[in-house]
Amino acid sequence: MSPKLDKDEKEILSSFEADEWESIASEKIKSKYEKMASDTFKKDRRINIRISSKDLNSLQTLALREGLPYQTLISSVLHKYVSGTLK
């Protein structure tokens, strides 16, 4: 079931689908955000940790539900925690 769109939303969607939108981001802004994204996903260090079997099983189950490798999920949670975005 798709959400009902009001007149303005339909107009915006139609305009977008007609490829009438153009990015106003400069190359400097684009490269800034590309670097930030690259740095976020760069895995250049390895760590070893000990956790309980129960916690590991829970993490693996959650990762499976999300369609991610469990180590990627753990890395994502740690990144969100240290960057202050974990809620």
SULHUGI-V346011 format. One record per backbone hydrogen bond with DSSP energy under -0.5 kcal/mol. NH is the residue of the N-H (numbers start at 1). CO is the residue of the C=O. E is the energy in kcal/mol with one decimal. If there is no record, write none. Layout:
NH & CO & E
NH & CO & E
//
This chain:
10 & 6 & -2.5
11 & 7 & -2.1
12 & 8 & -2.3
13 & 9 & -2.7
14 & 10 & -2.6
15 & 11 & -2.2
16 & 12 & -2.5
17 & 13 & -2.8
18 & 14 & -1.5
19 & 16 & -1.9
20 & 15 & -2.1
30 & 26 & -2.6
31 & 27 & -2.7
32 & 28 & -1.8
33 & 29 & -2.2
34 & 30 & -2.4
35 & 31 & -2.2
36 & 32 & -2.0
37 & 33 & -2.4
38 & 34 & -2.5
39 & 35 & -2.9
40 & 36 & -1.9
41 & 37 & -1.7
42 & 38 & -1.0
44 & 42 & -0.7
51 & 49 & -0.5
56 & 52 & -2.4
57 & 53 & -2.8
58 & 54 & -2.2
59 & 55 & -2.6
60 & 56 & -2.7
61 & 57 & -2.2
62 & 58 & -2.6
63 & 59 & -2.7
64 & 60 & -2.1
65 & 61 & -2.1
66 & 62 & -1.9
67 & 63 & -1.0
67 & 64 & -0.5
68 & 63 & -2.7
72 & 69 & -0.5
73 & 69 & -1.9
74 & 70 & -2.4
75 & 71 & -2.4
76 & 72 & -2.5
77 & 73 & -2.6
78 & 74 & -2.5
79 & 75 & -2.5
80 & 76 & -2.7
81 & 77 & -2.2
82 & 78 & -2.6
83 & 79 & -2.0
84 & 81 & -1.0
85 & 80 & -2.2
86 & 80 & -1.3
//
